[in-house]
Amino acid sequence: MRGKTLSRQIFSNFLIVIVLSLVSVGAFSYVQSSRALDGQVKQYMEQMIDSANYQTDSYLQAYELLSNAFSSNSDVRAFMEIKPDDSYEYYVYSEKIKEFARISVISVVTLYKQLNMIYAVGQHGRSVIYENQNLLNFDPVLVKEKYDYLMKMTPVDGKISLLNMSIREVDQGSVVTMARKVRGPSYGDANRGVVAIEIKLDELAKTWDRVSLGKKGFFFIIDDAGNYIYPRSMSERKPQDDLASHVLASGNQTFIYKYDGEERMFVSRKSGYSDWNLVASMPVDELRRPANTIRTTTISVGLITLAIALWLATRFGRSIIAPIRWLKDSMRETEKGNWQYIDESGRTDEIGGLIHSYNLMVTRLSDMIERVYEAELEQQKNALELGETKLERQRAEYQSLQLQINPHFLYNTLETINCYAIVQDSTEITEMVEAMAFMLRYSVQTNLEEITVANELNHVRNYMIVLQHRTGKEFEIDVAIPPYLLLEKMVRLTLQPLIENIFQHAFPDGVEPHHFIRINAKKENGLFQVFVEDNGIGMKPERLEELRKKLEQNRLAEPEENGSPRRGGIGLMNVHRRIQMVFGEAYGLSVDSEWGRGSCLTMTMPETARPKMRS
């Protein structure tokens, strides 16, 4: 990492953060949305099948009431006791039974539509059949075979039984028969016959068809014996095949089963009234199609966002690296003896302050070296001839061209200037050079490492010394920080830019005697906060709102499109972002201000500082 250039480090770090963020957010969103969609689809299918189950049970219960009415009807019971060859009694009771069936059925429209026929068959072999108010004559042998099957499959305790059969071959597979045994007039007698009601599955299926299962979904019913009741297309399947076995084994649970070569979800519900199992099925691919759409959208949006973020990261890196490269190139020229100045017009951020300090240093070094050079010539002019003086001057110029200045040489030169200032009894130059030397030594350390509050206050003190000599006005800052907080950790070069911002913007008409700047700090709820307060002009509400929005963007200030740096707030924005770069996004700078009454700048940092990134 140390071998890479600063621009590559910034780009690499941004790339890692952006990719990790996009991958983690995208993967989490896709997994959670897929689970939510699967749960919603499963819940939807369960609700639909529960509704169909409820409607089916309701219809069957209505037919059970009709069956109860027939099985308890006195004419039906008397019919079971007639003699096989008594045609008169057969005629009388059959007419009464048909009339009773007609009145019972037409009173309920739904029963009338879904009813195929009602018939009563006795042990004597005689039967009465009602179908749309028509009496049908059947082969006695056929009725006897059906009667034997009904007697075999119907419980002896009088409970109903649902059978997948019809007494007519043409209706086989399209109706379901509800049958129960009927006793004679005396309840102590044995079972004398069977009363059966055939229900049209096509009419009953209109309730099941309301189950919306998409293009490839379907609905079917099997009984506890594994026989397929509905639809007719599935009645051709063999009873107790693999699908039926899975349905019966699952009970009321949802399961995935490969049917006709594709994975499908099956939701089964056991009827609380009958022995039917109502099952809904949908392809897994169709169920997960919305999740696949979300995945594709997430990947597309993620790639677009990544491209935009990398472009912004590149611009951001260039905005940081470009002025540093200018300063680096100028320092190299200065090391070679070429006094290189950097254009600082319009820059008010930390880098602008560093460039200003560098230009000031070069100017003063140039002046002081010139003075030293002239002083040395003055000391030697009495002892040397004019020719020797000229030769010595040429030698000094040649040596000055060979002189290479580096940061250590600059610091030593400032110390030399300070010594000359002491010799000449210039306390102002001494104080200003010392302050500038400390500021320069402190400022050129561009890393964002943690330092103490005391270090930052000392840097502010040196800044105030230089500022007072430049403006010719004295101004004291009120420091109200408790002594035990002076060793708390904070970010380098964050306090002085706030003080400089106040002098530039809070007092536009100059500093008056009633003006003040107060620095305070406190620890509370695991946070360490430093407050910088003034009673200057403050900010207008629209300006304050604009500045807060810029701070919420969590970005360093960038140049405008025309290349010139933006004025106002750029130092605040960079202080805010640099605090976040060290301690995390939860911390930073906040601004409170009231127009005409002053402002309060608050730096919030963790009480126990742990840096998250180092430049």
MARVO-475401 format. One record per residue (C-alpha): x, y, z; residue number from 0; residue in one letter. Coordinates in steps of 0.5 Angstrom, whole numbers, padded with zeros to 4 digits. Each point is the difference from the previous one (the first is absolute). Example, Ala and Ser with C-alpha at 12.3 -4.5 7.8 and 13.67 -1.06 7.14 Angstrom:
2
ATOM  east north    up pos code
ATOM  0025 -0009  0016   0    A
ATOM  0002  0007 -0002   1    S
***
This chain:
615
ATOM  east north    up pos code
ATOM  0000  0000  0000   0    M
ATOM  0006  0005  0002   1    R
ATOM  0003 -0001 -0007   2    G
ATOM -0007  0002 -0004   3    K
ATOM -0001  0008 -0002   4    T
ATOM -0005  0004  0005   5    L
ATOM -0005  0000 -0006   6    S
ATOM  0001 -0008 -0001   7    R
ATOM -0001 -0001  0007   8    Q
ATOM -0006  0005  0000   9    I
ATOM -0003 -0003 -0006  10    F
ATOM  0001 -0007  0003  11    S
ATOM -0003  0001  0007  12    N
ATOM -0006  0003 -0003  13    F
ATOM -0001 -0006 -0005  14    L
ATOM  0000 -0004  0006  15    I
ATOM -0005  0004  0004  16    V
ATOM -0004  0000 -0006  17    I
ATOM  0000 -0007 -0002  18    V
ATOM -0001 -0003  0007  19    L
ATOM -0006  0005  0001  20    S
ATOM -0003 -0002 -0007  21    L
ATOM  0001 -0007  0001  22    V
ATOM -0003  0000  0007  23    S
ATOM -0006  0004 -0001  24    V
ATOM -0001 -0003 -0006  25    G
ATOM  0000 -0007  0002  26    A
ATOM -0003  0001  0007  27    F
ATOM -0006  0003 -0004  28    S
ATOM -0001 -0005 -0005  29    Y
ATOM  0000 -0006  0005  30    V
ATOM -0005  0004  0005  31    Q
ATOM -0004  0002 -0006  32    S
ATOM  0000 -0007 -0003  33    S
ATOM -0002 -0003  0007  34    R
ATOM -0005  0005  0001  35    A
ATOM -0003 -0002 -0007  36    L
ATOM  0000 -0007  0001  37    D
ATOM -0004  0001  0007  38    G
ATOM -0005  0004 -0004  39    Q
ATOM -0001 -0005 -0005  40    V
ATOM  0000 -0005  0005  41    K
ATOM -0005  0004  0004  42    Q
ATOM -0004  0001 -0006  43    Y
ATOM -0001 -0007 -0002  44    M
ATOM -0002 -0002  0007  45    E
ATOM -0005  0005  0000  46    Q
ATOM -0003 -0002 -0007  47    M
ATOM  0000 -0007  0002  48    I
ATOM -0003  0001  0007  49    D
ATOM -0005  0004 -0003  50    S
ATOM -0002 -0005 -0005  51    A
ATOM  0000 -0005  0005  52    N
ATOM -0005  0004  0004  53    Y
ATOM -0004  0001 -0006  54    Q
ATOM  0000 -0008 -0001  55    T
ATOM -0002 -0001  0007  56    D
ATOM -0006  0005  0000  57    S
ATOM -0003 -0003 -0006  58    Y
ATOM  0001 -0007  0002  59    L
ATOM -0003  0001  0007  60    Q
ATOM -0006  0003 -0004  61    A
ATOM -0001 -0007 -0004  62    Y
ATOM  0001 -0003  0007  63    E
ATOM -0006  0004  0003  64    L
ATOM -0004 -0003 -0007  65    L
ATOM  0003 -0007  0002  66    S
ATOM -0003  0001  0007  67    N
ATOM -0006  0002 -0002  68    A
ATOM -0001 -0006 -0005  69    F
ATOM  0003 -0005  0005  70    S
ATOM -0005  0002  0005  71    S
ATOM -0006  0001 -0004  72    N
ATOM -0006 -0005  0002  73    S
ATOM -0002 -0001 -0007  74    D
ATOM  0008 -0002 -0002  75    V
ATOM  0000 -0005  0006  76    R
ATOM -0007 -0003 -0002  77    A
ATOM  0002 -0001 -0007  78    F
ATOM  0006 -0004  0003  79    M
ATOM -0005 -0005  0003  80    E
ATOM -0005 -0001 -0006  81    I
ATOM  0000 -0007 -0003  82    K
ATOM  0004 -0001 -0007  83    P
ATOM -0006 -0002 -0004  84    D
ATOM -0005  0005  0003  85    D
ATOM -0001  0005 -0006  86    S
ATOM -0005  0005  0003  87    Y
ATOM  0004  0001  0007  88    E
ATOM  0006  0001 -0005  89    Y
ATOM -0004  0005 -0004  90    Y
ATOM -0003  0004  0006  91    V
ATOM  0007  0001  0004  92    Y
ATOM  0004  0001 -0007  93    S
ATOM -0005  0006 -0001  94    E
ATOM  0001  0003  0007  95    K
ATOM  0007 -0001  0000  96    I
ATOM  0001  0003 -0007  97    K
ATOM -0005  0006  0003  98    E
ATOM  0004  0001  0006  99    F
ATOM  0007  0000 -0004 100    A
ATOM -0003  0005 -0005 101    R
ATOM -0002  0005  0006 102    I
ATOM  0006 -0001  0003 103    S
ATOM  0005  0001 -0006 104    V
ATOM -0004  0006 -0003 105    I
ATOM  0000  0004  0006 106    S
ATOM  0008  0001  0000 107    V
ATOM  0002  0002 -0007 108    V
ATOM  0007 -0002  0002 109    T
ATOM -0002 -0007  0001 110    L
ATOM -0004  0000 -0006 111    Y
ATOM  0006  0002 -0005 112    K
ATOM  0005 -0005  0003 113    Q
ATOM -0005 -0006  0002 114    L
ATOM  0001 -0005 -0005 115    N
ATOM -0005 -0005  0003 116    M
ATOM -0003 -0003  0006 117    I
ATOM -0002 -0007  0001 118    Y
ATOM -0002 -0005  0006 119    A
ATOM  0001 -0008 -0001 120    V
ATOM -0002 -0005  0005 121    G
ATOM  0002 -0007  0001 122    Q
ATOM -0006 -0002 -0004 123    H
ATOM  0003  0002 -0006 124    G
ATOM -0005  0006 -0002 125    R
ATOM  0002  0007  0000 126    S
ATOM -0002  0007 -0001 127    V
ATOM  0004  0005 -0004 128    I
ATOM -0001  0007 -0001 129    Y
ATOM  0004  0004 -0006 130    E
ATOM -0003  0007 -0001 131    N
ATOM -0007 -0003  0002 132    Q
ATOM  0001 -0006 -0005 133    N
ATOM -0001 -0007  0002 134    L
ATOM  0005 -0005 -0003 135    L
ATOM -0001 -0007 -0001 136    N
ATOM  0007 -0004  0001 137    F
ATOM  0001 -0007 -0001 138    D
ATOM -0001 -0004  0006 139    P
ATOM  0007 -0004  0000 140    V
ATOM  0003  0007 -0001 141    L
ATOM -0003  0003  0006 142    V
ATOM  0002 -0006  0004 143    K
ATOM  0007  0000 -0002 144    E
ATOM  0000  0008  0002 145    K
ATOM -0004 -0002  0006 146    Y
ATOM  0005 -0005  0003 147    D
ATOM  0006  0005 -0002 148    Y
ATOM -0004  0005  0004 149    L
ATOM -0001 -0004  0006 150    M
ATOM  0007 -0002  0000 151    K
ATOM  0003  0006  0000 152    M
ATOM -0005  0004  0005 153    T
ATOM  0001  0000  0007 154    P
ATOM -0005 -0004  0004 155    V
ATOM -0001  0005  0006 156    D
ATOM -0004  0005 -0005 157    G
ATOM  0006  0005 -0002 158    K
ATOM  0001  0002 -0007 159    I
ATOM  0005 -0002 -0005 160    S
ATOM  0003  0003 -0006 161    L
ATOM  0001 -0004 -0006 162    L
ATOM  0003  0001 -0007 163    N
ATOM -0006 -0004 -0003 164    M
ATOM -0006  0001 -0004 165    S
ATOM -0006 -0005 -0002 166    I
ATOM  0000  0002 -0007 167    R
ATOM  0007 -0001 -0004 168    E
ATOM -0001  0006 -0004 169    V
ATOM  0001  0004  0007 170    D
ATOM  0006 -0004  0002 171    Q
ATOM  0005  0005  0002 172    G
ATOM -0004  0006  0000 173    S
ATOM -0004 -0001  0006 174    V
ATOM  0002 -0001  0007 175    V
ATOM -0006 -0004  0004 176    T
ATOM -0001  0001  0008 177    M
ATOM -0004 -0006  0003 178    A
ATOM -0002 -0003  0006 179    R
ATOM -0004 -0006  0003 180    K
ATOM -0007  0001  0002 181    V
ATOM -0004 -0004  0005 182    R
ATOM -0007 -0002  0000 183    G
ATOM -0006  0003  0004 184    P
ATOM  0003 -0003  0006 185    S
ATOM  0007  0003  0003 186    Y
ATOM  0001 -0007  0002 187    G
ATOM  0000 -0003 -0006 188    D
ATOM  0006 -0002 -0005 189    A
ATOM  0002  0004 -0006 190    N
ATOM -0005  0000 -0005 191    R
ATOM  0003  0004 -0006 192    G
ATOM  0004  0006 -0002 193    V
ATOM -0002  0007 -0002 194    V
ATOM  0005  0003 -0005 195    A
ATOM  0001  0007 -0003 196    I
ATOM  0004  0001 -0006 197    E
ATOM  0004  0007  0000 198    I
ATOM  0002  0003 -0007 199    K
ATOM  0008  0001  0001 200    L
ATOM -0001  0005 -0006 201    D
ATOM -0004  0004  0004 202    E
ATOM  0003 -0001  0006 203    L
ATOM  0007  0002 -0003 204    A
ATOM -0002  0007 -0002 205    K
ATOM  0002  0001  0008 206    T
ATOM  0006 -0003 -0001 207    W
ATOM  0002  0004 -0007 208    D
ATOM  0000  0006  0004 209    R
ATOM  0007 -0002  0002 210    V
ATOM  0004  0004 -0004 211    S
ATOM  0007 -0004 -0001 212    L
ATOM  0003  0004 -0006 213    G
ATOM  0001 -0003 -0007 214    K
ATOM  0003 -0007  0002 215    K
ATOM -0003 -0001  0007 216    G
ATOM -0006 -0005  0001 217    F
ATOM -0004 -0003  0005 218    F
ATOM -0002 -0007  0002 219    F
ATOM -0004 -0004  0005 220    I
ATOM  0002 -0007  0003 221    I
ATOM -0003 -0004  0005 222    D
ATOM  0003 -0004  0006 223    D
ATOM  0000 -0006 -0004 224    A
ATOM  0005  0004 -0005 225    G
ATOM -0006  0000 -0006 226    N
ATOM  0000  0006 -0004 227    Y
ATOM -0007  0004  0001 228    I
ATOM  0001  0006 -0004 229    Y
ATOM  0002  0002 -0006 230    P
ATOM -0003 -0005 -0005 231    R
ATOM  0007  0000 -0003 232    S
ATOM  0004 -0002  0006 233    M
ATOM -0005 -0006  0001 234    S
ATOM  0004 -0004 -0005 235    E
ATOM  0006  0000  0005 236    R
ATOM  0000 -0007  0004 237    K
ATOM -0002  0001  0007 238    P
ATOM  0006  0000  0005 239    Q
ATOM  0005  0003 -0005 240    D
ATOM  0006  0004  0003 241    D
ATOM -0003  0006 -0001 242    L
ATOM -0006 -0002  0004 243    A
ATOM  0005 -0003  0005 244    S
ATOM  0003  0006  0001 245    H
ATOM -0006  0004  0001 246    V
ATOM -0003 -0005  0005 247    L
ATOM  0007  0000  0004 248    A
ATOM  0000  0007  0000 249    S
ATOM -0006  0001  0004 250    G
ATOM -0001  0008  0000 251    N
ATOM  0007  0002 -0001 252    Q
ATOM  0003  0003 -0007 253    T
ATOM  0005 -0004 -0004 254    F
ATOM  0004  0000 -0006 255    I
ATOM -0001 -0006 -0005 256    Y
ATOM  0003 -0001 -0007 257    K
ATOM -0007 -0001 -0004 258    Y
ATOM  0001 -0001 -0008 259    D
ATOM  0007  0002  0000 260    G
ATOM  0000  0007  0004 261    E
ATOM  0000  0002  0007 262    E
ATOM -0007  0002  0003 263    R
ATOM -0002  0002  0007 264    M
ATOM -0006 -0004  0002 265    F
ATOM -0005  0003  0006 266    V
ATOM -0004 -0005  0003 267    S
ATOM -0006  0001  0005 268    R
ATOM -0004 -0006  0003 269    K
ATOM -0008  0001  0000 270    S
ATOM -0003  0001  0007 271    G
ATOM -0006 -0003 -0003 272    Y
ATOM  0002 -0006 -0005 273    S
ATOM  0006 -0004 -0001 274    D
ATOM  0002  0004 -0006 275    W
ATOM  0007  0004 -0001 276    N
ATOM -0001  0006 -0004 277    L
ATOM  0007  0002 -0003 278    V
ATOM  0003  0006 -0004 279    A
ATOM  0006  0000 -0004 280    S
ATOM  0004  0005 -0003 281    M
ATOM  0007 -0001 -0004 282    P
ATOM  0006  0003  0004 283    V
ATOM  0003  0004 -0005 284    D
ATOM -0007  0004 -0001 285    E
ATOM  0000  0001  0008 286    L
ATOM  0007  0002  0000 287    R
ATOM  0000  0005 -0007 288    R
ATOM -0001  0006  0004 289    P
ATOM  0006 -0002  0004 290    A
ATOM  0004 -0001 -0006 291    N
ATOM -0002  0007 -0003 292    T
ATOM  0002  0003  0007 293    I
ATOM  0007 -0003 -0001 294    R
ATOM  0001  0002 -0007 295    T
ATOM -0003  0007  0002 296    T
ATOM  0005  0000  0006 297    T
ATOM  0006 -0002 -0004 298    I
ATOM -0001  0005 -0006 299    S
ATOM -0001  0006  0005 300    V
ATOM  0006 -0002  0004 301    G
ATOM  0004  0000 -0006 302    L
ATOM -0002  0007 -0002 303    I
ATOM  0001  0002  0007 304    T
ATOM  0007 -0003  0000 305    L
ATOM  0001  0004 -0006 306    A
ATOM -0002  0007  0002 307    I
ATOM  0003 -0001  0007 308    A
ATOM  0007 -0002 -0003 309    L
ATOM -0001  0006 -0005 310    W
ATOM -0001  0004  0006 311    L
ATOM  0005 -0003  0004 312    A
ATOM  0005  0002 -0005 313    T
ATOM -0002  0007 -0001 314    R
ATOM  0000  0000  0008 315    F
ATOM  0007 -0003  0000 316    G
ATOM  0003  0005 -0005 317    R
ATOM -0003  0006  0004 318    S
ATOM  0004 -0002  0006 319    I
ATOM  0007 -0002 -0004 320    I
ATOM  0000  0005 -0005 321    A
ATOM  0002  0006  0005 322    P
ATOM  0004 -0005  0004 323    I
ATOM  0004 -0001 -0007 324    R
ATOM  0001  0007 -0001 325    W
ATOM  0003  0001  0007 326    L
ATOM  0004 -0006 -0001 327    K
ATOM  0003  0003 -0006 328    D
ATOM  0001  0006  0002 329    S
ATOM  0004 -0002  0006 330    M
ATOM  0005 -0004 -0004 331    R
ATOM  0001  0006 -0004 332    E
ATOM  0001  0004  0006 333    T
ATOM  0005 -0006  0002 334    E
ATOM  0004  0002 -0006 335    K
ATOM  0001  0007  0002 336    G
ATOM -0006  0002 -0005 337    N
ATOM -0005  0005  0004 338    W
ATOM -0006 -0003 -0002 339    Q
ATOM -0007  0003  0002 340    Y
ATOM -0007 -0003 -0001 341    I
ATOM -0006  0003 -0002 342    D
ATOM -0005  0001  0006 343    E
ATOM -0005  0004 -0002 344    S
ATOM -0007 -0002  0002 345    G
ATOM  0002 -0006  0005 346    R
ATOM -0002  0001  0007 347    T
ATOM  0000 -0008  0002 348    D
ATOM  0006 -0003  0004 349    E
ATOM  0004 -0001 -0007 350    I
ATOM -0001  0007 -0001 351    G
ATOM  0003  0002  0007 352    G
ATOM  0006 -0005 -0002 353    L
ATOM  0001  0003 -0006 354    I
ATOM  0000  0007  0003 355    H
ATOM  0004 -0002  0005 356    S
ATOM  0005 -0003 -0005 357    Y
ATOM  0000  0007 -0004 358    N
ATOM  0001  0004  0006 359    L
ATOM  0006 -0004  0002 360    M
ATOM  0003  0000 -0007 361    V
ATOM -0001  0008  0000 362    T
ATOM  0003  0001  0007 363    R
ATOM  0006 -0005 -0001 364    L
ATOM  0001  0003 -0006 365    S
ATOM  0001  0007  0003 366    D
ATOM  0004 -0003  0006 367    M
ATOM  0005 -0003 -0004 368    I
ATOM  0000  0006 -0004 369    E
ATOM  0002  0004  0006 370    R
ATOM  0005 -0005  0003 371    V
ATOM  0003  0000 -0007 372    Y
ATOM  0000  0008  0000 373    E
ATOM  0003  0000  0008 374    A
ATOM  0005 -0005 -0002 375    E
ATOM  0003  0004 -0006 376    L
ATOM -0001  0006  0005 377    E
ATOM  0005 -0003  0005 378    Q
ATOM  0005 -0002 -0005 379    Q
ATOM  0000  0007 -0005 380    K
ATOM  0005  0003  0005 381    N
ATOM  0005 -0006  0000 382    A
ATOM  0000 -0001 -0008 383    L
ATOM  0002  0003 -0006 384    E
ATOM -0006  0002 -0005 385    L
ATOM  0002 -0006 -0004 386    G
ATOM  0001 -0005  0006 387    E
ATOM -0007  0003  0002 388    T
ATOM -0003 -0001 -0007 389    K
ATOM  0003 -0007 -0001 390    L
ATOM -0003 -0002  0007 391    E
ATOM -0006  0002 -0002 392    R
ATOM  0000 -0004 -0006 393    Q
ATOM  0002 -0006  0004 394    R
ATOM -0006  0002  0005 395    A
ATOM -0005  0000 -0006 396    E
ATOM  0003 -0007 -0002 397    Y
ATOM -0001 -0003  0007 398    Q
ATOM -0007  0003  0000 399    S
ATOM -0002 -0003 -0006 400    L
ATOM  0003 -0007  0002 401    Q
ATOM -0004  0000  0007 402    L
ATOM -0005 -0005  0000 403    Q
ATOM -0006  0002  0005 404    I
ATOM -0004 -0006  0003 405    N
ATOM -0005  0001  0006 406    P
ATOM  0006 -0001  0005 407    H
ATOM  0004  0005 -0003 408    F
ATOM -0007  0005  0000 409    L
ATOM -0001 -0002  0007 410    Y
ATOM  0008  0002  0002 411    N
ATOM -0001  0006 -0004 412    T
ATOM -0006  0003  0004 413    L
ATOM  0004 -0002  0006 414    E
ATOM  0006  0004 -0003 415    T
ATOM -0005  0006 -0002 416    I
ATOM -0002  0000  0007 417    N
ATOM  0007  0000  0003 418    C
ATOM  0001  0007 -0004 419    Y
ATOM -0006  0003  0002 420    A
ATOM  0002 -0002  0008 421    I
ATOM  0007  0004 -0002 422    V
ATOM -0004  0006 -0003 423    Q
ATOM -0005  0000  0006 424    D
ATOM -0006 -0001 -0005 425    S
ATOM -0005 -0004  0005 426    T
ATOM -0005  0001 -0005 427    E
ATOM  0004 -0004 -0005 428    I
ATOM  0002 -0005  0005 429    T
ATOM -0007 -0001  0002 430    E
ATOM -0003 -0001 -0007 431    M
ATOM  0005 -0004 -0003 432    V
ATOM  0000 -0005  0006 433    E
ATOM -0008  0000 -0001 434    A
ATOM  0001 -0001 -0007 435    M
ATOM  0005 -0006  0001 436    A
ATOM -0004 -0003  0005 437    F
ATOM -0006  0000 -0005 438    M
ATOM  0004 -0002 -0006 439    L
ATOM  0003 -0006  0004 440    R
ATOM -0007 -0002  0002 441    Y
ATOM -0004  0001 -0006 442    S
ATOM  0005 -0003 -0005 443    V
ATOM -0002 -0007  0004 444    Q
ATOM -0006 -0001 -0005 445    T
ATOM -0002 -0007  0003 446    N
ATOM -0006  0000  0004 447    L
ATOM  0002 -0003  0006 448    E
ATOM -0002  0001  0007 449    E
ATOM  0003  0005  0004 450    I
ATOM -0002  0004  0007 451    T
ATOM -0005  0006  0001 452    V
ATOM  0006  0003  0003 453    A
ATOM  0004 -0001 -0007 454    N
ATOM -0006  0003 -0004 455    E
ATOM  0000  0006  0005 456    L
ATOM  0007  0002  0000 457    N
ATOM -0001  0000 -0008 458    H
ATOM -0005  0005  0001 459    V
ATOM  0004  0004  0005 460    R
ATOM  0006  0000 -0006 461    N
ATOM -0006  0002 -0005 462    Y
ATOM -0002  0006  0004 463    M
ATOM  0007  0002  0001 464    I
ATOM  0001  0001 -0007 465    V
ATOM -0007  0003 -0001 466    L
ATOM  0001  0005  0005 467    Q
ATOM  0007  0002 -0003 468    H
ATOM -0004  0000 -0007 469    R
ATOM -0006  0004  0002 470    T
ATOM  0003  0004  0005 471    G
ATOM -0006 -0001  0005 472    K
ATOM  0000 -0004  0006 473    E
ATOM -0005 -0005  0001 474    F
ATOM  0000 -0005  0006 475    E
ATOM -0004 -0007 -0001 476    I
ATOM -0004 -0002  0006 477    D
ATOM  0002 -0008  0002 478    V
ATOM -0004 -0003  0005 479    A
ATOM  0002 -0007 -0001 480    I
ATOM  0001 -0004  0007 481    P
ATOM  0007 -0002  0001 482    P
ATOM -0002 -0007  0000 483    Y
ATOM -0002  0000 -0007 484    L
ATOM  0006  0003 -0003 485    L
ATOM  0003 -0007 -0002 486    L
ATOM -0006 -0002 -0003 487    E
ATOM  0001 -0003 -0007 488    K
ATOM -0002  0004 -0006 489    M
ATOM  0001  0001 -0008 490    V
ATOM  0006  0004 -0002 491    R
ATOM -0001  0007 -0003 492    L
ATOM -0007  0000  0002 493    T
ATOM -0001  0006  0005 494    L
ATOM  0004  0005 -0004 495    Q
ATOM -0004  0000 -0006 496    P
ATOM -0006  0001  0004 497    L
ATOM  0003  0006  0003 498    I
ATOM  0003  0003 -0006 499    E
ATOM -0008 -0001 -0003 500    N
ATOM -0002  0004  0006 501    I
ATOM  0004  0006 -0002 502    F
ATOM -0001  0000 -0007 503    Q
ATOM -0008 -0001  0000 504    H
ATOM -0002  0002  0007 505    A
ATOM  0003  0007  0001 506    F
ATOM -0001  0003 -0007 507    P
ATOM  0001  0007  0002 508    D
ATOM  0006 -0002  0005 509    G
ATOM  0001 -0002  0007 510    V
ATOM -0004  0005  0005 511    E
ATOM  0002  0000  0007 512    P
ATOM -0007 -0004  0002 513    H
ATOM  0002 -0006 -0005 514    H
ATOM  0002 -0006  0003 515    F
ATOM  0002 -0007 -0002 516    I
ATOM -0001 -0006  0005 517    R
ATOM  0003 -0007  0000 518    I
ATOM -0003 -0005  0005 519    N
ATOM  0000 -0008  0000 520    A
ATOM -0004 -0005  0004 521    K
ATOM -0001 -0008  0000 522    K
ATOM -0007 -0003  0001 523    E
ATOM -0003 -0006 -0002 524    N
ATOM  0007 -0003 -0003 525    G
ATOM  0001  0006 -0005 526    L
ATOM  0005  0006  0001 527    F
ATOM -0002  0006 -0003 528    Q
ATOM  0003  0007 -0001 529    V
ATOM -0004  0006 -0001 530    F
ATOM  0003  0006 -0004 531    V
ATOM -0005  0006  0002 532    E
ATOM  0000  0007 -0003 533    D
ATOM -0005  0006  0001 534    N
ATOM  0001  0003 -0007 535    G
ATOM -0005  0001 -0006 536    I
ATOM -0002 -0007  0000 537    G
ATOM -0003 -0004 -0006 538    M
ATOM -0007  0002 -0004 539    K
ATOM -0005 -0006  0000 540    P
ATOM  0001 -0002 -0007 541    E
ATOM  0008  0000  0001 542    R
ATOM -0001 -0004  0006 543    L
ATOM -0004 -0005 -0004 544    E
ATOM  0004  0000 -0006 545    E
ATOM  0007 -0002  0005 546    L
ATOM -0004 -0005  0004 547    R
ATOM -0002 -0004 -0007 548    K
ATOM  0007  0001 -0002 549    K
ATOM  0003 -0003  0006 550    L
ATOM -0005 -0006  0000 551    E
ATOM  0003 -0002 -0007 552    Q
ATOM  0006 -0002  0004 553    N
ATOM  0005  0002 -0006 554    R
ATOM  0006  0004  0000 555    L
ATOM -0001  0007 -0004 556    A
ATOM  0001  0000 -0007 557    E
ATOM  0002  0005 -0005 558    P
ATOM -0006  0003 -0004 559    E
ATOM -0001 -0002 -0008 560    E
ATOM  0004  0006 -0002 561    N
ATOM  0006 -0002  0005 562    G
ATOM  0000  0006  0005 563    S
ATOM -0001 -0003  0007 564    P
ATOM -0006  0002  0003 565    R
ATOM -0001  0005  0006 566    R
ATOM -0003  0000  0007 567    G
ATOM -0001 -0007  0003 568    G
ATOM  0006 -0004 -0003 569    I
ATOM  0004  0000  0006 570    G
ATOM -0006 -0002  0004 571    L
ATOM -0002 -0006 -0005 572    M
ATOM  0008 -0002  0000 573    N
ATOM  0000  0000  0008 574    V
ATOM -0006 -0004  0000 575    H
ATOM  0002 -0005 -0005 576    R
ATOM  0007 -0001  0003 577    R
ATOM -0003 -0002  0007 578    I
ATOM -0004 -0005 -0003 579    Q
ATOM  0005 -0003 -0004 580    M
ATOM  0004 -0001  0007 581    V
ATOM -0006 -0002  0004 582    F
ATOM -0005 -0002 -0004 583    G
ATOM -0007  0002 -0003 584    E
ATOM -0003  0001  0006 585    A
ATOM  0004  0006  0002 586    Y
ATOM  0002  0007 -0003 587    G
ATOM -0002  0007  0000 588    L
ATOM -0007  0003  0002 589    S
ATOM -0002  0008 -0001 590    V
ATOM -0005  0004  0004 591    D
ATOM -0001  0007 -0002 592    S
ATOM -0004  0006  0001 593    E
ATOM  0000  0006 -0005 594    W
ATOM  0003  0006  0004 595    G
ATOM  0001 -0004  0006 596    R
ATOM  0006 -0005 -0001 597    G
ATOM  0002 -0007 -0002 598    S
ATOM  0002 -0006  0004 599    C
ATOM  0004 -0005 -0003 600    L
ATOM  0000 -0007  0003 601    T
ATOM  0005 -0006 -0001 602    M
ATOM -0002 -0007  0002 603    T
ATOM  0005 -0005  0001 604    M
ATOM  0000 -0007  0004 605    P
ATOM  0002  0001  0007 606    E
ATOM  0005 -0006 -0001 607    T
ATOM  0003  0002 -0007 608    A
ATOM  0002 -0006 -0004 609    R
ATOM  0002  0002 -0007 610    P
ATOM -0004 -0004 -0006 611    K
ATOM  0005  0003 -0006 612    M
ATOM  0006  0003  0000 613    R
ATOM  0003  0004 -0006 614    S
***
